[in-house]
Amino acid sequence: MKIRVNIFDEEDQPDLYMIQSALLKDTSRSAKEVKRVIPRNRHTGEAHHESLSIRTWKKLKAGPKVDDEHSITLEEGEIESLVGFVQHARHMQLPSKPGKYTIEVNNEDGISSEDALRKLRSLTGDDRADALALLLRQASDQPRIFSEVISRVADDPDFLAKSAAALNLAVYRKAVEELETLIESEFSQERHFQGILTRNPWMFGSEYSRLQKTRHLTRDEQQDYLFSRTTDGYLEVVEIKTPLNGESLFGYDRSHDTYYQKGDLSKVIAQVQNYLEELDTGRDSILRRDGFDANKVRAKIVIARDGDEHQRNALRRTNGHLHRIEIITFDGLLRIAKRVLTYLEEPAE
């Protein structure tokens, strides 16, 4: 099966995030297509509820025509019910004797570990605690599970704390795997990295204490991320680009035996310098309006891959001469995330 995917630009289609479609059947007389549509909230930019349609087309001499009688559209709750039915119907244990039966199933049983991790990743720390409490409440309806939980708590008073830590650790491991996959993919875009890093700001390391919700400190520019630094509480701007499909940041000038900044790097440095200049100019109004002290804000750029030793040395030299700006590669960001994960794994295990 080939699945066609169309992801829309927010500026061109503010109300539509994505359409996925595939042919279920294609004969000389008719065709059947399934289409999944995910709208976008134009105020927040986030994707929300989905719809699923299965359309049948009659192939007539005058051209294809939709057969409404044999077409159907499902909304989000109906889609979940349909998916749950197919999963359970295929894998449920059937009675051994002929007859008519009504078998009650739990739709939650159809949720995969990846779905669960994805849902948990979207929760804040407090909401994850609530999710664990919900798990205990659901276990209380099943005596065997509840008895097991109580038994474990009796044997180990720290059982729930350890369970929560392990739960978070599983989420973090999955996030690191997703980041690594995005870095290796040639189809990854800025918004893909922005999405995973917004959900997992810990990947930037312990140098930052808090990800600020606001991204509009200046009139005409929107920053990717605004962090409060751990050491002094001052703001730092983080600008996310892409790995550039492995393209190098520096070109080589043979006549002078030097490495120079290529266009992608020069462009983003100029962009960030403009951010910092506007923040400096608007310091008083930003402090009065938003409560942030924008005095001498620093910036970090995440772009490209490590490259060879010459590329790494050229980047190190460039960082040494930049003022208030640091450039790291996506490989460097991944190393930070893995270092944090390693630190978390020792006590959690």
C-alpha positions in Angstrom: 0.0 0.0 0.0 1.2 3.5 -0.8 0.1 6.2 1.5 0.1 9.8 0.1 0.9 12.4 2.7 0.3 16.2 2.3 1.5 18.4 5.2 0.4 22.0 4.7 2.4 25.1 5.4 0.8 27.1 8.3 0.9 30.4 6.4 -0.8 29.0 3.3 -3.3 26.7 5.1 -3.9 28.0 8.7 -6.8 25.7 9.3 -5.4 22.5 7.8 -2.4 20.5 9.1 -2.3 17.2 7.1 -4.1 14.9 4.7 -3.2 11.3 4.3 -4.8 9.0 1.7 -4.5 5.6 0.1 -6.3 3.4 -2.5 -8.0 0.4 -0.9 -9.3 -0.9 -4.3 -8.7 0.1 -7.9 -10.4 -1.8 -10.7 -11.5 -0.9 -14.2 -15.1 -0.1 -13.0 -14.5 1.5 -9.6 -12.0 2.7 -7.0 -12.2 3.0 -3.2 -10.0 5.6 -1.4 -9.5 6.2 2.3 -8.6 9.7 3.4 -7.6 11.0 6.9 -7.9 14.7 7.4 -6.3 16.5 10.4 -7.3 20.2 10.8 -5.2 22.8 12.5 -6.1 25.3 15.3 -5.3 28.6 13.6 -4.9 30.3 17.0 -2.4 27.9 18.5 -1.0 26.2 15.4 -1.6 22.8 16.9 -3.2 19.9 15.0 -6.4 18.6 16.6 -9.3 16.2 16.0 -9.3 14.0 12.9 -11.8 12.6 10.4 -11.7 9.5 8.2 -13.6 9.1 5.0 -13.9 6.1 2.7 -15.1 7.1 -0.7 -16.1 4.9 -3.6 -15.7 6.2 -7.1 -17.5 4.9 -10.2 -15.4 5.0 -13.3 -17.8 6.3 -16.0 -17.1 7.4 -19.6 -17.8 11.0 -18.6 -15.2 10.7 -15.8 -15.1 9.4 -12.2 -18.0 10.1 -10.0 -18.4 9.7 -6.2 -20.8 6.9 -5.2 -22.3 8.5 -2.1 -24.4 5.4 -1.3 -21.2 3.4 -0.8 -19.1 6.2 0.9 -18.8 7.0 4.6 -17.2 9.6 6.9 -16.2 8.9 10.5 -15.3 11.4 13.2 -12.6 11.0 15.8 -14.5 8.9 18.4 -15.9 6.7 15.7 -12.4 6.1 14.3 -11.1 5.0 17.6 -14.1 2.6 18.0 -13.5 1.2 14.5 -9.7 0.7 15.1 -10.5 -0.9 18.5 -13.0 -3.3 16.9 -10.5 -4.4 14.2 -7.7 -5.0 16.7 -9.9 -6.9 19.1 -11.8 -8.9 16.4 -8.5 -10.1 14.9 -6.7 -11.0 18.1 -9.5 -11.9 20.6 -9.8 -15.4 22.0 -12.9 -17.0 20.6 -15.2 -19.5 22.3 -14.6 -23.1 21.3 -18.3 -24.1 20.7 -20.6 -22.8 17.9 -23.1 -20.2 19.0 -23.9 -16.5 19.3 -21.9 -14.6 21.9 -21.5 -11.0 23.2 -18.0 -10.5 24.4 -17.1 -7.3 26.4 -13.7 -5.9 25.6 -11.7 -2.9 27.0 -10.8 -0.5 24.3 -7.7 0.6 26.2 -6.3 -2.9 25.6 -5.8 -1.8 22.0 -3.4 1.0 22.8 0.2 0.2 21.9 3.2 1.1 24.0 4.2 3.7 21.4 0.7 5.3 21.7 1.0 5.3 25.4 4.5 6.9 25.3 3.2 9.5 22.8 0.4 10.4 25.1 2.6 10.5 28.2 5.1 12.7 26.4 2.5 15.3 25.8 1.7 15.6 29.5 3.4 17.9 32.0 4.9 16.6 35.2 1.8 17.2 37.3 -0.4 15.5 34.6 1.9 12.5 34.5 1.4 12.2 38.3 -2.4 12.3 37.6 -2.0 9.6 35.0 -0.3 7.4 37.5 -3.1 8.0 40.0 -5.6 7.1 37.2 -3.7 3.9 36.6 -4.1 3.0 40.3 -7.8 3.9 40.2 -8.3 1.6 37.2 -6.3 -1.1 38.9 -8.7 -0.9 41.9 -11.5 -2.2 39.6 -9.5 -5.3 38.9 -8.7 -7.1 42.1 -5.8 -9.1 40.8 -3.9 -6.0 39.6 -4.8 -4.0 42.6 -3.7 -6.7 45.0 -0.3 -6.9 43.1 0.2 -3.1 43.4 -0.6 -3.1 47.1 1.7 -6.1 47.6 4.5 -4.3 45.9 4.0 -1.1 47.9 4.0 -3.2 51.1 7.3 -4.8 50.2 8.8 -1.6 48.9 7.5 1.8 50.1 9.4 3.5 47.3 7.6 1.4 44.6 5.4 4.1 43.3 8.2 6.7 43.2 10.4 4.2 41.3 7.5 3.4 39.0 7.0 7.1 38.1 10.8 7.5 37.6 10.9 4.4 35.3 7.8 5.8 33.4 9.5 9.1 32.8 12.7 7.3 31.8 10.9 5.3 29.2 9.4 8.5 27.8 12.9 10.1 27.7 14.5 7.1 26.0 11.8 7.1 23.3 12.3 10.9 22.8 16.0 10.4 22.2 15.3 7.7 19.7 12.9 10.0 17.9 15.4 12.9 17.8 18.1 10.5 16.4 15.6 9.4 13.7 14.8 12.9 12.7 18.5 13.8 12.5 19.1 10.9 10.1 16.1 11.6 7.9 16.4 13.7 4.8 12.8 14.7 5.0 12.9 16.3 8.5 11.9 20.0 8.6 12.4 22.7 11.2 8.9 22.3 12.6 9.6 18.6 13.3 12.5 19.4 15.5 10.6 22.3 17.1 7.8 19.9 18.0 9.9 17.3 19.7 12.1 19.9 21.5 9.1 21.8 22.7 7.8 18.5 24.3 11.2 17.7 25.6 13.1 20.9 26.6 15.3 18.8 29.0 17.3 17.8 25.8 19.0 21.1 25.9 20.6 20.2 29.2 20.7 21.4 32.8 22.2 24.7 31.8 18.6 25.9 31.4 16.1 26.0 34.2 12.8 26.9 32.4 11.3 27.1 28.9 9.4 30.3 28.7 5.9 30.1 27.1 6.2 33.4 25.3 8.0 33.6 21.9 7.1 37.2 20.9 9.3 39.6 22.8 9.9 41.8 19.7 7.3 43.2 17.3 8.2 41.5 14.1 10.1 38.4 15.1 9.1 35.1 16.7 11.9 33.2 18.5 12.0 29.4 18.4 12.7 29.1 22.2 13.3 31.4 25.1 15.0 29.8 28.1 15.8 31.0 31.6 19.4 30.1 32.4 20.0 28.0 35.5 23.0 30.0 36.8 21.6 33.6 36.7 18.0 33.5 35.5 18.8 35.5 32.4 17.1 34.8 29.1 18.7 32.9 26.2 17.3 32.5 22.7 17.6 29.1 21.0 17.2 29.1 17.2 16.5 25.7 15.6 17.3 25.0 11.9 17.9 21.6 10.3 20.8 19.1 9.9 20.9 20.4 6.2 21.0 16.8 5.0 24.6 16.5 6.1 25.8 19.5 4.1 28.8 21.2 5.6 28.7 24.6 7.2 32.1 25.7 6.0 33.7 25.9 2.5 37.4 25.6 1.9 39.5 28.4 0.3 42.6 26.7 -1.2 44.3 29.9 -2.0 44.4 31.0 1.6 44.1 27.5 3.2 41.1 28.7 5.3 37.6 27.6 6.0 34.8 30.2 5.5 31.1 30.3 6.5 28.8 29.1 3.8 25.4 30.7 3.1 23.2 28.7 5.5 25.4 29.6 8.5 26.0 33.2 7.5 22.2 33.7 7.1 21.2 32.3 10.5 24.0 34.2 12.3 22.7 37.4 10.8 19.1 36.5 11.7 20.1 35.9 15.3 22.2 39.0 15.5 19.1 40.9 14.4 17.1 39.2 17.2 19.7 40.3 19.8 19.8 43.8 18.5 16.0 44.2 18.7 16.0 42.7 22.2 18.7 45.2 23.3 16.8 48.1 21.8 13.5 47.1 23.4 14.8 46.1 26.8 12.8 48.7 28.8 9.5 48.0 27.0 10.0 44.2 27.3 10.7 44.5 31.0 7.6 46.6 31.5 5.3 44.6 29.2 6.5 41.0 29.7 8.5 41.1 33.0 11.7 39.8 31.3 15.0 41.5 31.7 16.4 41.4 28.1 19.8 42.8 29.1 22.6 41.2 27.0 20.5 38.2 26.1 22.7 35.3 24.7 21.7 33.0 21.8 22.3 29.5 20.7 21.9 28.1 17.1 21.4 24.4 16.4 22.2 23.6 12.8 23.8 20.9 10.5 25.9 17.9 11.5 29.4 17.6 13.0 31.2 16.9 9.7 34.9 15.9 9.6 37.7 17.2 11.8 38.3 20.3 9.7 34.6 21.2 9.9 34.6 20.7 13.7 37.7 22.9 14.1 36.2 25.6 11.9 33.1 25.6 14.0 35.2 25.8 17.2 37.1 28.7 15.8 33.9 30.5 14.7 32.4 30.1 18.2 35.6 31.6 19.7 35.1 34.8 17.7 31.3 35.2 18.0 29.9 37.6 20.6 26.9 36.3 22.7 26.1 33.6 20.1 27.1 29.9 20.3 26.6 27.4 17.4 26.1 23.7 18.1 25.3 20.9 15.6 22.4 18.5 15.9 25.0 15.8 16.7 26.1 18.0 19.7 22.4 18.4 20.8 22.0 14.6 20.6 25.1 14.1 22.8 23.6 16.5 25.4 20.3 14.6 25.4 22.1 11.3 25.7 24.2 12.6 28.6 21.1 13.7 30.4 19.5 10.3 29.8 22.6 8.5 31.1 22.5 10.6 34.2 18.8 9.8 34.8 19.3 6.1 34.1 21.7 5.4 37.0 19.3 6.3 39.9 16.2 5.2 38.0 17.5 1.7 37.4 
